[in-house]
């Protein structure tokens, strides 16, 4: 079983933690807070949520464009 440390978590009550994760994930505080509300404070989950939302937006646009061309 893997244990998690404070370094593996986003602590929204800590200015240092917020500064670190907004910098590392290249997001705003509001985006970071929304991601933590959506998936919890485990940094890996927050990162995947943020990346997933960005990727799905681009993928949706690409998929949508391909479907229009195929019709």
DRENLUMZA-556496 format. One record per residue: x, y, z of N, C-alpha, C, O, CB in turn; residue number from 1; residue in three letters. Coordinates in Angstrom, 2 decimals. Atoms other than C-alpha are relative to their C-alpha. Glycine has a CB too. Layout:
@nxx: X; nyy: Y; nzz: Z; caxx: X; cayy: Y; cazz: Z; cxx: X; cyy: Y; czz: Z; oxx: X; oyy: Y; ozz: Z; cbxx: X; cbyy: Y; cbzz: Z; vokol: NUM; volum: Ala
...
***
This chain:
@nxx: 0.84; nyy: -1.18; nzz: 0.00; caxx: 0.00; cayy: 0.00; cazz: 0.00; cxx: 0.88; cyy: 1.24; czz: 0.00; oxx: 1.84; oyy: 1.33; ozz: 0.77; cbxx: -0.95; cbyy: 0.00; cbzz: 1.21; vokol: 1; volum: Unk
@nxx: -0.77; nyy: -1.25; nzz: 0.08; caxx: 1.33; cayy: 3.45; cazz: -0.94; cxx: -0.50; cyy: 0.97; czz: 1.05; oxx: -1.71; oyy: 1.12; ozz: 1.25; cbxx: -0.10; cbyy: 0.62; cbzz: -1.41; vokol: 2; volum: Unk
@nxx: 0.40; nyy: -1.06; nzz: -0.92; caxx: 1.34; cayy: 6.14; cazz: 1.68; cxx: 0.20; cyy: 1.33; czz: -0.69; oxx: 1.03; oyy: 1.47; ozz: -1.59; cbxx: 0.81; cbyy: -0.07; cbzz: 1.33; vokol: 3; volum: Unk
@nxx: -0.14; nyy: -1.33; nzz: 0.60; caxx: 0.90; cayy: 9.77; cazz: 0.81; cxx: 0.51; cyy: 0.96; czz: 1.06; oxx: 0.16; oyy: 0.85; ozz: 2.24; cbxx: -1.35; cbyy: 0.49; cbzz: -0.60; vokol: 4; volum: Unk
@nxx: -0.55; nyy: -1.00; nzz: -0.91; caxx: 2.77; cayy: 12.65; cazz: 2.34; cxx: -0.63; cyy: 1.34; czz: -0.31; oxx: -1.38; oyy: 1.47; ozz: -1.28; cbxx: 1.54; cbyy: 0.07; cbzz: -0.10; vokol: 5; volum: Unk
@nxx: 0.49; nyy: -1.35; nzz: 0.24; caxx: 1.95; cayy: 16.31; cazz: 2.59; cxx: 0.44; cyy: 0.54; czz: -1.35; oxx: -0.25; oyy: 1.36; ozz: -1.95; cbxx: 0.46; cbyy: 0.93; cbzz: 1.08; vokol: 6; volum: Unk
@nxx: -0.50; nyy: -0.45; nzz: 1.31; caxx: 4.04; cayy: 16.83; cazz: -0.53; cxx: -0.82; cyy: -0.56; czz: -1.15; oxx: -0.74; oyy: -0.06; ozz: -2.27; cbxx: 1.46; cbyy: -0.40; cbzz: -0.16; vokol: 7; volum: Unk
@nxx: 0.83; nyy: 0.63; nzz: 1.02; caxx: 1.59; cayy: 14.60; cazz: -2.43; cxx: -1.39; cyy: 0.61; czz: -0.06; oxx: -2.22; oyy: 0.21; ozz: -0.87; cbxx: -0.11; cbyy: -1.48; cbzz: 0.25; vokol: 8; volum: Unk
@nxx: 1.34; nyy: -0.56; nzz: -0.13; caxx: -1.39; cayy: 16.74; cazz: -1.50; cxx: 0.01; cyy: 1.51; czz: -0.23; oxx: 1.01; oyy: 2.19; ozz: 0.02; cbxx: -0.57; cbyy: -0.32; cbzz: 1.37; vokol: 9; volum: Unk
@nxx: 0.20; nyy: -1.44; nzz: 0.19; caxx: -2.70; cayy: 20.19; cazz: -2.40; cxx: -0.73; cyy: 0.51; czz: 1.23; oxx: -1.88; oyy: 0.14; ozz: 1.47; cbxx: -0.80; cbyy: 0.32; cbzz: -1.33; vokol: 10; volum: Unk
@nxx: 0.59; nyy: -0.57; nzz: -1.21; caxx: -3.36; cayy: 22.10; cazz: 0.82; cxx: -0.42; cyy: 1.43; czz: -0.30; oxx: 0.41; oyy: 2.34; ozz: -0.29; cbxx: 1.01; cbyy: -0.06; cbzz: 1.19; vokol: 11; volum: Unk
@nxx: 0.50; nyy: -1.32; nzz: 0.37; caxx: -5.57; cayy: 25.04; cazz: -0.10; cxx: 0.09; cyy: 1.01; czz: 1.15; oxx: -0.03; oyy: 2.21; ozz: 0.92; cbxx: -1.42; cbyy: -0.10; cbzz: -0.46; vokol: 12; volum: Unk
@nxx: -0.13; nyy: -0.92; nzz: -1.14; caxx: -5.14; cayy: 26.49; cazz: 3.41; cxx: 1.44; cyy: 0.48; czz: 0.18; oxx: 1.71; oyy: 1.34; ozz: 1.02; cbxx: -0.48; cbyy: -0.67; cbzz: 1.28; vokol: 13; volum: Unk
@nxx: -1.41; nyy: -0.37; nzz: -0.10; caxx: -1.37; cayy: 26.80; cazz: 2.89; cxx: 0.41; cyy: 0.84; czz: -1.21; oxx: 0.39; oyy: 0.35; ozz: -2.34; cbxx: 0.88; cbyy: -1.25; cbzz: 0.10; vokol: 14; volum: Unk
@nxx: -0.44; nyy: -0.85; nzz: 1.11; caxx: -0.15; cayy: 29.74; cazz: 0.79; cxx: 1.19; cyy: -0.61; czz: -0.76; oxx: 1.28; oyy: -0.47; ozz: -1.98; cbxx: 0.39; cbyy: 1.38; cbzz: 0.51; vokol: 15; volum: Unk
@nxx: -1.16; nyy: 0.63; nzz: 0.65; caxx: 3.09; cayy: 27.83; cazz: 0.10; cxx: -0.44; cyy: -1.13; czz: -0.91; oxx: 0.07; oyy: -1.27; ozz: -2.03; cbxx: 0.98; cbyy: -0.53; cbzz: 1.06; vokol: 16; volum: Unk
@nxx: 0.51; nyy: 1.11; nzz: 0.81; caxx: 1.20; cayy: 24.78; cazz: -1.16; cxx: -0.73; cyy: 0.51; czz: -1.23; oxx: -0.54; oyy: 0.01; ozz: -2.34; cbxx: -0.92; cbyy: -0.89; cbzz: 0.83; vokol: 17; volum: Unk
@nxx: 0.73; nyy: -0.57; nzz: 1.13; caxx: -1.10; cayy: 26.87; cazz: -3.33; cxx: 0.96; cyy: 0.59; czz: -1.02; oxx: 0.81; oyy: 0.37; ozz: -2.22; cbxx: -0.99; cbyy: 1.09; cbzz: 0.48; vokol: 18; volum: Unk
@nxx: -0.98; nyy: -0.58; nzz: 0.92; caxx: 1.85; cayy: 28.78; cazz: -4.79; cxx: 0.74; cyy: -1.09; czz: -0.77; oxx: 0.95; oyy: -0.97; ozz: -1.98; cbxx: 1.01; cbyy: 0.88; cbzz: 0.78; vokol: 19; volum: Unk
@nxx: -0.73; nyy: 1.09; nzz: 0.66; caxx: 3.71; cayy: 25.55; cazz: -5.51; cxx: -0.84; cyy: -0.65; czz: -1.09; oxx: -0.38; oyy: -0.81; ozz: -2.22; cbxx: 0.42; cbyy: -1.06; cbzz: 1.03; vokol: 20; volum: Unk
@nxx: 0.81; nyy: 0.76; nzz: 0.96; caxx: 0.82; cayy: 23.77; cazz: -7.23; cxx: -0.53; cyy: 0.87; czz: -1.13; oxx: -0.67; oyy: 0.38; ozz: -2.25; cbxx: -1.15; cbyy: -0.66; cbzz: 0.72; vokol: 21; volum: Unk
@nxx: 0.41; nyy: -0.84; nzz: 1.12; caxx: -0.41; cayy: 26.75; cazz: -9.23; cxx: 1.16; cyy: 0.18; czz: -0.97; oxx: 0.95; oyy: 0.22; ozz: -2.19; cbxx: -0.49; cbyy: 1.38; cbzz: 0.51; vokol: 22; volum: Unk
@nxx: -1.19; nyy: -0.13; nzz: 0.84; caxx: 3.16; cayy: 27.16; cazz: -10.51; cxx: 0.27; cyy: -1.31; czz: -0.75; oxx: 0.44; oyy: -1.30; ozz: -1.97; cbxx: 1.23; cbyy: 0.39; cbzz: 0.85; vokol: 23; volum: Unk
@nxx: -0.34; nyy: 1.29; nzz: 0.63; caxx: 3.79; cayy: 23.45; cazz: -11.17; cxx: -1.04; cyy: -0.44; czz: -1.02; oxx: -0.70; oyy: -1.04; ozz: -2.04; cbxx: 0.15; cbyy: -1.06; cbzz: 1.06; vokol: 24; volum: Unk
@nxx: 1.06; nyy: 0.44; nzz: 0.91; caxx: 0.42; cayy: 22.86; cazz: -12.83; cxx: -0.40; cyy: 1.08; czz: -0.99; oxx: -1.24; oyy: 0.85; ozz: -1.86; cbxx: -1.22; cbyy: -0.43; cbzz: 0.80; vokol: 25; volum: Unk
@nxx: 0.26; nyy: -1.13; nzz: 0.89; caxx: 0.35; cayy: 26.26; cazz: -14.57; cxx: -1.50; cyy: 0.31; czz: -0.07; oxx: -2.10; oyy: 0.37; ozz: -1.14; cbxx: 0.53; cbyy: -0.31; cbzz: -1.41; vokol: 26; volum: Unk
@nxx: 1.41; nyy: -0.32; nzz: -0.11; caxx: -3.15; cayy: 27.10; cazz: -13.33; cxx: -0.18; cyy: 1.16; czz: 0.97; oxx: 0.74; oyy: 1.52; ozz: 1.70; cbxx: -0.81; cbyy: -1.23; cbzz: 0.46; vokol: 27; volum: Unk
@nxx: 0.33; nyy: -1.04; nzz: -0.97; caxx: -4.85; cayy: 29.87; cazz: -11.40; cxx: -0.45; cyy: -0.65; czz: 1.31; oxx: -0.72; oyy: -1.85; ozz: 1.36; cbxx: -1.10; cbyy: 0.95; cbzz: -0.56; vokol: 28; volum: Unk
@nxx: 0.50; nyy: 0.52; nzz: -1.29; caxx: -5.88; cayy: 29.51; cazz: -7.77; cxx: -1.43; cyy: -0.51; czz: -0.16; oxx: -1.78; oyy: -1.55; ozz: 0.38; cbxx: 0.06; cbyy: 1.10; cbzz: 1.10; vokol: 29; volum: Unk
@nxx: 1.39; nyy: 0.43; nzz: 0.20; caxx: -9.53; cayy: 29.31; cazz: -8.88; cxx: -0.06; cyy: -1.35; czz: -0.70; oxx: -0.87; oyy: -2.21; ozz: -0.32; cbxx: -0.76; cbyy: 1.05; cbzz: -0.83; vokol: 30; volum: Unk
@nxx: -0.03; nyy: 1.29; nzz: 0.69; caxx: -8.71; cayy: 26.46; cazz: -11.27; cxx: 0.45; cyy: -1.11; czz: 0.94; oxx: -0.10; oyy: -2.21; ozz: 0.92; cbxx: 0.92; cbyy: 0.06; cbzz: -1.22; vokol: 31; volum: Unk
@nxx: -0.50; nyy: 0.98; nzz: -0.96; caxx: -6.75; cayy: 24.67; cazz: -8.56; cxx: -1.09; cyy: -0.35; czz: 1.02; oxx: -1.29; oyy: -1.53; ozz: 1.31; cbxx: 1.24; cbyy: 0.55; cbzz: 0.72; vokol: 32; volum: Unk
@nxx: 1.08; nyy: 0.25; nzz: -0.96; caxx: -9.61; cayy: 25.07; cazz: -6.05; cxx: -1.11; cyy: -0.84; czz: -0.62; oxx: -1.62; oyy: -1.75; ozz: 0.02; cbxx: -0.57; cbyy: 1.31; cbzz: 0.52; vokol: 33; volum: Unk
@nxx: 1.06; nyy: 0.76; nzz: 0.67; caxx: -12.15; cayy: 23.78; cazz: -8.56; cxx: 0.42; cyy: -1.46; czz: -0.20; oxx: -0.39; oyy: -2.37; ozz: -0.02; cbxx: -0.34; cbyy: 0.64; cbzz: -1.36; vokol: 34; volum: Unk
@nxx: -0.49; nyy: 1.36; nzz: 0.19; caxx: -10.00; cayy: 20.75; cazz: -9.31; cxx: 0.01; cyy: -0.78; czz: 1.31; oxx: -0.36; oyy: -1.95; ozz: 1.34; cbxx: 1.40; cbyy: 0.02; cbzz: -0.62; vokol: 35; volum: Unk
@nxx: 0.00; nyy: 0.66; nzz: -1.31; caxx: -9.56; cayy: 19.96; cazz: -5.61; cxx: -1.43; cyy: -0.33; czz: 0.42; oxx: -1.67; oyy: -1.40; ozz: 0.98; cbxx: 0.68; cbyy: 0.90; cbzz: 1.07; vokol: 36; volum: Unk
@nxx: 1.41; nyy: 0.29; nzz: -0.31; caxx: -13.35; cayy: 20.24; cazz: -5.13; cxx: -0.50; cyy: -1.19; czz: -0.81; oxx: -1.31; oyy: -1.98; ozz: -0.33; cbxx: -0.89; cbyy: 1.24; cbzz: -0.26; vokol: 37; volum: Unk
@nxx: 0.50; nyy: 1.06; nzz: 0.89; caxx: -13.88; cayy: 17.87; cazz: -8.05; cxx: 0.59; cyy: -1.37; czz: 0.32; oxx: -0.12; oyy: -2.37; ozz: 0.27; cbxx: 0.32; cbyy: 0.35; cbzz: -1.44; vokol: 38; volum: Unk
@nxx: -0.65; nyy: 1.31; nzz: -0.14; caxx: -11.34; cayy: 15.14; cazz: -7.25; cxx: 0.71; cyy: -0.24; czz: 1.32; oxx: 1.25; oyy: -1.32; ozz: 1.53; cbxx: 0.98; cbyy: -0.17; cbzz: -1.09; vokol: 39; volum: Unk
@nxx: -0.71; nyy: 0.17; nzz: -1.27; caxx: -9.92; cayy: 15.72; cazz: -3.78; cxx: 1.36; cyy: 0.65; czz: -0.07; oxx: 1.73; oyy: 1.25; ozz: -1.08; cbxx: 0.13; cbyy: -1.47; cbzz: 0.35; vokol: 40; volum: Unk
@nxx: -1.25; nyy: -0.74; nzz: -0.10; caxx: -6.54; cayy: 16.98; cazz: -2.65; cxx: 1.25; cyy: -0.76; czz: -0.40; oxx: 2.35; oyy: -0.23; ozz: -0.28; cbxx: 0.17; cbyy: 0.49; cbzz: 1.37; vokol: 41; volum: Unk
@nxx: -1.17; nyy: 0.76; nzz: 0.44; caxx: -4.25; cayy: 14.23; cazz: -3.95; cxx: 0.54; cyy: 0.64; czz: -1.28; oxx: -0.17; oyy: 0.73; ozz: -2.29; cbxx: -0.36; cbyy: -1.51; cbzz: -0.23; vokol: 42; volum: Unk
@nxx: -0.58; nyy: -0.78; nzz: 1.10; caxx: -1.89; cayy: 16.10; cazz: -6.28; cxx: -0.07; cyy: -0.73; czz: -1.34; oxx: -0.34; oyy: -0.10; ozz: -2.36; cbxx: 1.45; cbyy: 0.34; cbzz: 0.32; vokol: 43; volum: Unk
@nxx: 0.04; nyy: 0.75; nzz: 1.26; caxx: -1.76; cayy: 13.33; cazz: -8.89; cxx: -1.40; cyy: 0.02; czz: -0.60; oxx: -1.56; oyy: 0.13; ozz: -1.81; cbxx: 0.46; cbyy: -1.46; cbzz: 0.22; vokol: 44; volum: Unk
@nxx: 1.38; nyy: -0.04; nzz: 0.49; caxx: -5.56; cayy: 13.29; cazz: -9.13; cxx: -0.35; cyy: 1.39; czz: -0.52; oxx: -1.04; oyy: 1.52; ozz: -1.54; cbxx: -0.97; cbyy: -0.40; cbzz: 1.11; vokol: 45; volum: Unk
@nxx: 0.25; nyy: -1.37; nzz: 0.43; caxx: -5.70; cayy: 17.07; cazz: -9.38; cxx: 0.65; cyy: 0.24; czz: -1.36; oxx: 0.04; oyy: 0.81; ozz: -2.26; cbxx: 0.55; cbyy: 1.02; cbzz: 1.05; vokol: 46; volum: Unk
@nxx: -0.72; nyy: -0.17; nzz: 1.27; caxx: -3.09; cayy: 17.03; cazz: -12.15; cxx: -0.72; cyy: -0.72; czz: -1.14; oxx: -0.89; oyy: -0.15; ozz: -2.22; cbxx: 1.44; cbyy: -0.51; cbzz: 0.13; vokol: 47; volum: Unk
@nxx: 0.70; nyy: 0.75; nzz: 1.06; caxx: -4.92; cayy: 14.33; cazz: -14.11; cxx: -1.32; cyy: 0.66; czz: -0.36; oxx: -1.70; oyy: 0.71; ozz: -1.53; cbxx: -0.24; cbyy: -1.45; cbzz: 0.44; vokol: 48; volum: Unk
@nxx: 1.27; nyy: -0.69; nzz: 0.26; caxx: -8.22; cayy: 16.18; cazz: -13.73; cxx: 0.24; cyy: 1.23; czz: -0.87; oxx: -0.47; oyy: 1.45; ozz: -1.85; cbxx: -0.67; cbyy: 0.41; cbzz: 1.34; vokol: 49; volum: Unk
@nxx: -0.30; nyy: -1.20; nzz: 0.77; caxx: -6.68; cayy: 19.39; cazz: -15.02; cxx: 0.46; cyy: -0.33; czz: -1.41; oxx: 0.02; oyy: 0.30; ozz: -2.37; cbxx: 1.06; cbyy: 0.83; cbzz: 0.71; vokol: 50; volum: Unk
@nxx: -0.48; nyy: 0.40; nzz: 1.33; caxx: -4.88; cayy: 17.69; cazz: -17.89; cxx: -1.13; cyy: -0.61; czz: -0.80; oxx: -1.25; oyy: -0.35; ozz: -2.00; cbxx: 1.16; cbyy: -1.00; cbzz: 0.11; vokol: 51; volum: Unk
@nxx: 1.12; nyy: 0.64; nzz: 0.68; caxx: -7.94; cayy: 15.64; cazz: -18.72; cxx: -0.99; cyy: 1.00; czz: -0.53; oxx: -1.51; oyy: 0.84; ozz: -1.64; cbxx: -0.70; cbyy: -0.96; cbzz: 0.92; vokol: 52; volum: Unk
@nxx: 0.96; nyy: -0.99; nzz: 0.47; caxx: -10.17; cayy: 18.68; cazz: -18.94; cxx: 0.57; cyy: 0.77; czz: -1.17; oxx: -0.19; oyy: 1.16; ozz: -2.07; cbxx: -0.37; cbyy: 0.96; cbzz: 1.14; vokol: 53; volum: Unk
@nxx: -0.62; nyy: -0.70; nzz: 1.13; caxx: -7.69; cayy: 20.39; cazz: -21.26; cxx: 0.01; cyy: -0.90; czz: -1.23; oxx: -0.31; oyy: -0.45; ozz: -2.34; cbxx: 1.44; cbyy: 0.44; cbzz: 0.35; vokol: 54; volum: Unk
@nxx: -0.09; nyy: 0.93; nzz: 1.12; caxx: -7.21; cayy: 17.31; cazz: -23.42; cxx: -1.37; cyy: -0.26; czz: -0.60; oxx: -1.53; oyy: -0.27; ozz: -1.83; cbxx: 0.64; cbyy: -1.32; cbzz: 0.44; vokol: 55; volum: Unk
@nxx: 1.32; nyy: 0.30; nzz: 0.53; caxx: -10.90; cayy: 16.53; cazz: -23.71; cxx: -0.55; cyy: 1.17; czz: -0.80; oxx: -1.26; oyy: 0.97; ozz: -1.79; cbxx: -0.96; cbyy: -0.35; cbzz: 1.14; vokol: 56; volum: Unk
@nxx: 0.46; nyy: -1.17; nzz: 0.75; caxx: -11.61; cayy: 20.07; cazz: -24.84; cxx: 0.61; cyy: -0.01; czz: -1.39; oxx: -0.10; oyy: 0.19; ozz: -2.38; cbxx: 0.36; cbyy: 1.30; cbzz: 0.74; vokol: 57; volum: Unk
@nxx: -0.64; nyy: 0.05; nzz: 1.31; caxx: -9.06; cayy: 19.78; cazz: -27.63; cxx: -0.47; cyy: -1.21; czz: -0.80; oxx: -0.70; oyy: -1.10; ozz: -2.00; cbxx: 1.52; cbyy: -0.05; cbzz: 0.15; vokol: 58; volum: Unk
@nxx: 0.45; nyy: 1.20; nzz: 0.69; caxx: -10.13; cayy: 16.23; cazz: -28.47; cxx: -1.42; cyy: 0.18; czz: -0.52; oxx: -1.74; oyy: -0.23; ozz: -1.64; cbxx: 0.08; cbyy: -1.23; cbzz: 0.93; vokol: 59; volum: Unk
@nxx: 1.37; nyy: -0.24; nzz: 0.43; caxx: -13.77; cayy: 17.26; cazz: -28.60; cxx: -0.04; cyy: 0.87; czz: -1.25; oxx: -0.80; oyy: 0.61; ozz: -2.18; cbxx: -0.81; cbyy: 0.64; cbzz: 1.12; vokol: 60; volum: Unk
@nxx: -0.04; nyy: -0.87; nzz: 1.17; caxx: -12.93; cayy: 20.03; cazz: -31.04; cxx: 0.48; cyy: -0.77; czz: -1.22; oxx: -0.08; oyy: -0.61; ozz: -2.31; cbxx: 0.92; cbyy: 1.21; cbzz: 0.26; vokol: 61; volum: Unk
@nxx: -0.54; nyy: 0.78; nzz: 1.10; caxx: -10.89; cayy: 17.65; cazz: -33.20; cxx: -1.03; cyy: -1.01; czz: -0.48; oxx: -1.26; oyy: -1.15; ozz: -1.69; cbxx: 1.28; cbyy: -0.71; cbzz: 0.41; vokol: 62; volum: Unk
@nxx: 1.01; nyy: 1.00; nzz: 0.35; caxx: -13.56; cayy: 14.92; cazz: -33.09; cxx: -1.16; cyy: 0.66; czz: -0.70; oxx: -1.65; oyy: 0.14; ozz: -1.71; cbxx: -0.48; cbyy: -0.74; cbzz: 1.25; vokol: 63; volum: Unk
@nxx: 1.11; nyy: -0.72; nzz: 0.59; caxx: -16.28; cayy: 17.42; cazz: -33.88; cxx: 0.32; cyy: 0.41; czz: -1.44; oxx: -0.52; oyy: 0.29; ozz: -2.33; cbxx: -0.35; cbyy: 1.22; cbzz: 0.84; vokol: 64; volum: Unk
@nxx: -0.42; nyy: -0.40; nzz: 1.34; caxx: -14.33; cayy: 18.72; cazz: -36.87; cxx: 0.07; cyy: -1.17; czz: -0.96; oxx: -0.30; oyy: -1.04; ozz: -2.12; cbxx: 1.35; cbyy: 0.69; cbzz: 0.05; vokol: 65; volum: Unk
@nxx: -0.09; nyy: 1.20; nzz: 0.84; caxx: -13.70; cayy: 15.20; cazz: -38.19; cxx: -1.37; cyy: -0.51; czz: -0.37; oxx: -1.57; oyy: -0.95; ozz: -1.51; cbxx: 0.79; cbyy: -1.10; cbzz: 0.72; vokol: 66; volum: Unk
@nxx: 1.35; nyy: 0.48; nzz: 0.28; caxx: -17.38; cayy: 14.26; cazz: -37.92; cxx: -0.67; cyy: 0.87; czz: -1.06; oxx: -1.39; oyy: 0.37; ozz: -1.92; cbxx: -0.85; cbyy: -0.02; cbzz: 1.28; vokol: 67; volum: Unk
@nxx: 0.60; nyy: -0.90; nzz: 0.97; caxx: -18.43; cayy: 17.33; cazz: -39.88; cxx: 0.53; cyy: -0.29; czz: -1.40; oxx: -0.21; oyy: -0.21; ozz: -2.38; cbxx: 0.26; cbyy: 1.45; cbzz: 0.37; vokol: 68; volum: Unk
@nxx: -0.59; nyy: 0.29; nzz: 1.31; caxx: -16.02; cayy: 16.44; cazz: -42.69; cxx: -0.48; cyy: -1.33; czz: -0.55; oxx: -0.55; oyy: -1.51; ozz: -1.77; cbxx: 1.52; cbyy: 0.00; cbzz: 0.11; vokol: 69; volum: Unk
@nxx: 0.41; nyy: 1.33; nzz: 0.45; caxx: -17.25; cayy: 12.84; cazz: -42.79; cxx: -1.47; cyy: -0.03; czz: -0.39; oxx: -1.91; oyy: -0.98; ozz: -1.05; cbxx: 0.25; cbyy: -1.03; cbzz: 1.09; vokol: 70; volum: Unk
@nxx: 1.44; nyy: 0.01; nzz: 0.32; caxx: -20.93; cayy: 13.81; cazz: -43.12; cxx: -0.26; cyy: 0.39; czz: -1.42; oxx: -1.42; oyy: 0.44; ozz: -1.85; cbxx: -0.75; cbyy: 0.94; cbzz: 0.91; vokol: 71; volum: Unk
***
